Amino acid sequence: MSMGAGRGLGRMPGSGGGLRPRVSSGDRQAQRALNAQAPKIPHLGRRVAALFQGYRPRLVAIAVLVLASAAISVAPPLLTAEAFDVGLFPPGGSGPELRALAVIVAAMIGLYLLSSALGIVQTRLTAFVGNRVMADLRQRLFEHLHRMDLAFFTRTKTGVIQSRLQNDVGGVANVLNNTVSGVIGNTVTVVAAFVTMLVLSWQLSLLAIVLMPLLVIVQQRVGQRRARIAAEAQESLSQMTAITEESLSVSGILLAKAFNRSGAETARYATENENQVRLQVRQAMSGQLFFALVSVFLSSVPAIVYLVAGWLLHGGATDITAGTIVAFTTVQARLLFPLIGLMRIGLDLQTSGALFARIFEYLDLVPAIVDAPDAVPLPDDAEAGRVKLRSVVFRYPGSEPAARPTLDGIELEIEPGQFVGVVGPSGAGKTTIGYLVPRLYDVDSGAVLVGGHDVRRLRQASLVDRIGIVSQEPTLLHATIAENLRYGRPGATQEELEAAARAANVHEVIRSFPEGYQTVVGERGYRLSGGEKQRVALARVLLKDPRILILDEATSSLDTASERVVQEALEQAREGRTTIAIAHRLSTIRAADLIVVVDHGRIVERGTHSELLAYGGLYAGLYAEQRAEARAQEQTR
């Protein structure tokens, strides 16, 4: 439901509609620094874990497979010791025991095959769970954003919202896909390896254990730094997405070309792109020195083991054999990758915490407009067309408390089937009345009643079903005309589409296109003229068959010829419906049953066209100005 955002929303404090002012680099850096601080989300770890609750059976299966794989992984080193001490160099120096050696080798190969098979199944389950959880999170965030009130979208850039939905959720994909199996598998492997090493030789095991606490402390420091960089990188990505959404849309391209600003837009994107590269490089390099030191340490242990083993043997140790040394170094080598894997997972978890916090920050937003617990549906009867505004006072969210209200004490009653025109100077508050009837905003005081019910006590879905809105700049999807018409009524038949199109005076136009109703209109309907687009939007509303029709300056942006055709369609559309026409061109509401004149948020005049002209007030002055402008235009042609 587009409501002429270019004008009405443009006056809202903190609005995101219309042309956005360029912020200075200092402001942008300050905002980025603010956003880079990940929001503090209570029980973040518990909430992330809760994302997996619906997949417990598969998680148990993954855990069993991981435990089995980890247990199997430590068996080959033990068999290696047996291969040396029993098969190759048996006690007594009698030569290799080939039969025993063959059995040991066969067991080792069998274990490798079993481990690989378990790994394939584990990978399949892990990929399924991780991607399903990510899809659930993305869907949950998308649905929650659709429940947010209009005020949220007027103060938030579309590109920033898209970045949260796509980039932030995508950024945690690796954690969702690999954390469970990685933590379990690597932990079991590390623990089993340490136990095996202790069993083989507790003296040699001290070499691998003594520096572990220091590694853990360094890892925590590295993780905190990477989390800060990740938050900055995601904020930069949000800005890039916002620039792309603004400048590469049809309207953005037209704006840039009309003002010869393509170079400036390219430079703006290049600046943020370079910032993104810098942050990504910092993120990639963060912790690399730490991991290099860990790798050097763990890789050097075997060499030190040989030295210490020689020293122990020289001192008379009798429990260290060649097989023990080979098995110990093999186990220690197998410890390298799972231990580094655990440390990387720890860093990834710290890094992804910033992304999860950004996602949960949006999920924790509370819509300002929600159904009351005792909300009732609006009956679909004649009374549903009755509208009343009673002592309405309203300020847009974010307005200064001391500022003058946008609407102040509005009293208006509209009977079912009545045609009411709302006029007034720009900024008077007339468009805001159109926002309040379908409850796109809630009043600060007073009440808006539809069908005799306060809209705050009605179910939103039933209220919106009874209201149709045609705005100055209707939104059409990049789809066929038929798909656009069915947007509000997906099950409509072709005959019903054509009936609505005829009522909107656009059926013959559609038939003249080579593909008829299957014509793709292009982004925001740019393949259609202004008048054609307006009539398609009107046909879409008529197909919905609402009790109340709100026309938000539906013809003010059209030329005279297009306005005349659309106006004829609107006259047909008004029949049998309550119509609220917010008008700039007063000629479009001359036939209204009632005209209310709004100025500075108050209704200052009301009556029919002839009564208001006779009164000689604000309406008469506006009408005289428009007549004079029309005559001047005629003389210049």
Secondary structure, 3 states (H helix, E strand, C coil): CCCCCCCCHHHCCCCCCCCCCCCCHHHHHHHHHHHHCCCCCCCHHHHHHHCCHHHHHHHHHHHHHHHHHHHHHCHHHHHHHHHHHHHHCCCCCCCCCHHHHHHHHHHHHHHHHHHHHHHHHHHHHHHHHHHHHHHHHHHHHHHHHHHCCHHHHHCCCHHHHHHHHHHHHHHCHHHHHHHHHHHHHHHHHHHHHHHHHHHHCHHHHHHHHCCHHHHHHHHHHHHHHHHHHHHHHHHHHHHHHHHHHHHCCHHHHHHHHHCCCHHHHHHHHHHHHHHHHHHHHHHHHCCHHHHHHHHHHHHHHHHHHHHHHHHHHHCCCCCCCHHHHHHHHHHHHHHHHHHHHHHHHHHHHHHHHHHHHHHHHHHCCCCCCCCCCCCECCCCCHHHHCEEEEEEEECCCCCCCCCCCCEEEEEEEECCCCEEEEECCCCCCHHHHHHHCCCCCCCCEEEEEECCEEHHHECHHHHHHCEEEEECCCCCCCCEHHHHHHHHCCCCCHHHHHHHHHHCCCHHHHHHCCCHHHCECCHHHCCCCHHHHHHHHHHHHHHHCCCEEEEECCCCCCCHHHHHHHHHHHHHHCCCCEEEEECCCHHHHCCCCEEEEEECCEEEEEECHHHHHHHCCHHHHHHHHHHHHHHHHHHHC
